Amino acid sequence: MAEVPALRRSIAILRHLASSNRPITAGALVRALEIPRSSAYELLTVLEELGLVVRTESGYALGAGVHELGSSYLRTNPLQRLAQPIVRQLADDTAATAQLAVIRGWETEYVLKEQSLKSVAVITATGVRMPSYLTATGRTILANLPKSEVLAMLQSESGFVTRTGRGPTTVKALNAILAQDRRAGWAIEHGEVTPGISTIAAPVYDVLSRPIAAIGLSLAGDALSEGTDTESLVEQVLAAAAEVTSKLR
C-alpha cells in the first residue's frame, strides 16, 4: 500500500473533527492523532484554505467544503433514483409541487422536482439554488447539523439576504428558527422564496443519521390556512422523507 503521510494525516484530522460535536484545538488533535505539531499546523492551514476546516475561537471544526463534497457524492449515488418515485407520489397525492434538495455550500440546491397538474408554479427547477436559510428544505437540514458546521457554512456569506422581505436577517434569528424546526422535526416557510407560496419540508438521513437532503412540498399560501390540513400535509411530507431514508439504509 502506498504511503502518503500528509494525505493520511489530513484524512485522520477530518475524521476526528467529524466525530466531535464541538471544535477541537490543534493541540488536542496533535495528542489524539500523534501527529507532529508542526505538521498538524501545516495541514490545518491547507485544509482551512480549501474550506474543509474552519478555525473558531475554541478550535477547529469541519468546514462547508466537507458538506459540499458530501452533496456531490449524493448526486452520483442512488439518492435521486430512489427518491424520484416517492417525490412524484407526494406531488400527486397532494396536488402540489414536491422537491428533493441538498445543501451546497451555504445554498439549497434542488436536485428533483415533481409537479402535479393542479399545483402552483414555484421557482424550484432542478439545479436552482437559493440561500439555505430562506428555504424550508435548507432549514430542516441545517436544524439537524452541528451548530459549528452551520456557522462554517454561513461564513462564506457576506450578509443575510431576502427575496421577499421575509426571513431571518441575523444568525441569532436563524438559530431561533432552527431550534424550533429541530424540536418539531420539520420546517415551514411562508413566502420567503416566492410570494404567496408556502413550503413544508422534512429531512432525509443517511446510514450515519446525518441529514443529507430534504423533501419539500410547496402550495399556495391559503392551502395551509387550516390547521387540520397542515397537519395532514406535514404527516405526508414526514412519511415521504422517512421512506427515502429507509431506502438509503
Helices and strands as residue ranges (DSSP letters): H 5-18, H 26-33, H 37-49, E 53-56, E 59-62, H 64-74, H 79-94, E 97-104, E 107-115, E 129-131, H 136-142, H 147-154, H 171-184, E 187-190, E 197-205, E 211-220, G 221-224, H 227-248
